[in-house]
Amino acid sequence: MAQVNLGSIKFKWKGTYAGGTAYTIDDVVSYNGSSYICIQASTGNLPTDTAYFEQMSSAGTNGTDGTDVGTTLTTQGDILYRDGSGLQRLPKGTAGQVLQMNSGATAPEYGTVSSDFVKIASNSVTAGSSSGFNFEGFIDNSTYSSYYLKARNIVTSGHNTSVRLLTGTNTEYSTAHYRNVGDGRYDGGYDYMNETSANAWRFSAGWYANSGDNNKGAMLDLWFTADAGRTAEFNSLYGTLYYDNESSYAVFNSSGSIPSNQTWTGLKFFANGGTISNCKVELYGIK
């Protein structure tokens, strides 16, 4: 009865091929990412020599669809994505861009975020005092339909803050055509209604700080239109803290207009009859 050596019928893993090693039948080696089995004993014959080796497995490429990722991604910041034919490279975008889908919703792309609420400018007073801020040349009615001014932490040396429109660089429209109607309630327990015609829109918005108490302040939200060659209109909500204590305050709604056709170009935000010692003002355009 014939005897069979069971140890001779299994594969023998020899690791990476070495030219100086003697290989015998059933030795298995790796070479350039593929695996080969020795079919004839030899020394110094490459695994690709089919007289001595047969290939057991072939090295794949880097990428699930046969694309070499190492050559597809060439630059720092590249992104790999798949289109209808395989893996593709998306080069990095520029500063401030965001990753979004293209118009056909078939692939990613970089683009600039488009907003209908755009910050145009800002200014502030955190120390010292200021008579006010001019926001020049922002009225662009081909781009924006209206505007929003946000003022917060207002501290003034007088009761009122005011807004005056501009008709040119540093040119204030100061004619007494500003109509203003306000209603609200003081903490004293009574309602308040006021109608004025002045040379600016005036708001009782500010901490009336005789002693410069800059840790307190009021807020003003002003929505307005200023179409070129037409009248201007506004609506606002504002709250007021008076004097150097916390015992008197008021909250108002206010609306107004200028029944005068002008080419409006900007606005001035200022303290009526005094200065501003603390305030942050932000201006937005609404498309």
Rosetta blueprint (number, residue, H / E / L):
1 M L
2 A L
3 Q L
4 V L
5 N L
6 L H
7 G H
8 S H
9 I L
10 K L
11 F L
12 K E
13 W E
14 K E
15 G E
16 T E
17 Y L
18 A L
19 G L
20 G L
21 T L
22 A E
23 Y E
24 T L
25 I L
26 D L
27 D E
28 V E
29 V E
30 S E
31 Y E
32 N L
33 G L
34 S E
35 S E
36 Y E
37 I E
38 C E
39 I L
40 Q L
41 A L
42 S E
43 T E
44 G L
45 N L
46 L L
47 P L
48 T L
49 D L
50 T L
51 A L
52 Y L
53 F E
54 E E
55 Q E
56 M E
57 S E
58 S L
59 A L
60 G L
61 T L
62 N L
63 G L
64 T L
65 D L
66 G L
67 T L
68 D L
69 V H
70 G H
71 T H
72 T H
73 L L
74 T L
75 T L
76 Q L
77 G L
78 D L
79 I E
80 L E
81 Y E
82 R E
83 D L
84 G L
85 S L
86 G L
87 L E
88 Q E
89 R E
90 L E
91 P L
92 K L
93 G L
94 T L
95 A L
96 G L
97 Q L
98 V E
99 L E
100 Q E
101 M E
102 N L
103 S L
104 G L
105 A L
106 T L
107 A L
108 P E
109 E E
110 Y E
111 G E
112 T L
113 V L
114 S L
115 S L
116 D L
117 F E
118 V E
119 K E
120 I E
121 A E
122 S E
123 N E
124 S E
125 V E
126 T L
127 A L
128 G L
129 S L
130 S E
131 S L
132 G E
133 F E
134 N E
135 F E
136 E L
137 G L
138 F L
139 I L
140 D L
141 N L
142 S L
143 T L
144 Y L
145 S L
146 S E
147 Y E
148 Y E
149 L E
150 K E
151 A E
152 R E
153 N E
154 I E
155 V E
156 T E
157 S L
158 G L
159 H L
160 N L
161 T E
162 S E
163 V E
164 R E
165 L E
166 L E
167 T E
168 G E
169 T L
170 N L
171 T E
172 E E
173 Y L
174 S L
175 T L
176 A L
177 H L
178 Y E
179 R E
180 N E
181 V E
182 G E
183 D E
184 G E
185 R E
186 Y E
187 D L
188 G L
189 G L
190 Y L
191 D E
192 Y E
193 M E
194 N E
195 E E
196 T E
197 S E
198 A E
199 N L
200 A L
201 W E
202 R E
203 F E
204 S L
205 A L
206 G L
207 W E
208 Y E
209 A L
210 N L
211 S L
212 G L
213 D L
214 N L
215 N L
216 K L
217 G L
218 A E
219 M E
220 L E
221 D E
222 L E
223 W E
224 F E
225 T E
226 A E
227 D L
228 A L
229 G L
230 R E
231 T E
232 A E
233 E E
234 F E
235 N E
236 S E
237 L E
238 Y E
239 G E
240 T E
241 L E
242 Y L
243 Y L
244 D L
245 N L
246 E L
247 S L
248 S L
249 Y E
250 A E
251 V E
252 F E
253 N E
254 S E
255 S E
256 G E
257 S E
258 I E
259 P E
260 S E
261 N E
262 Q E
263 T L
264 W L
265 T L
266 G E
267 L E
268 K E
269 F E
270 F E
271 A E
272 N L
273 G L
274 G L
275 T L
276 I E
277 S E
278 N E
279 C E
280 K E
281 V E
282 E E
283 L E
284 Y E
285 G E
286 I E
287 K L
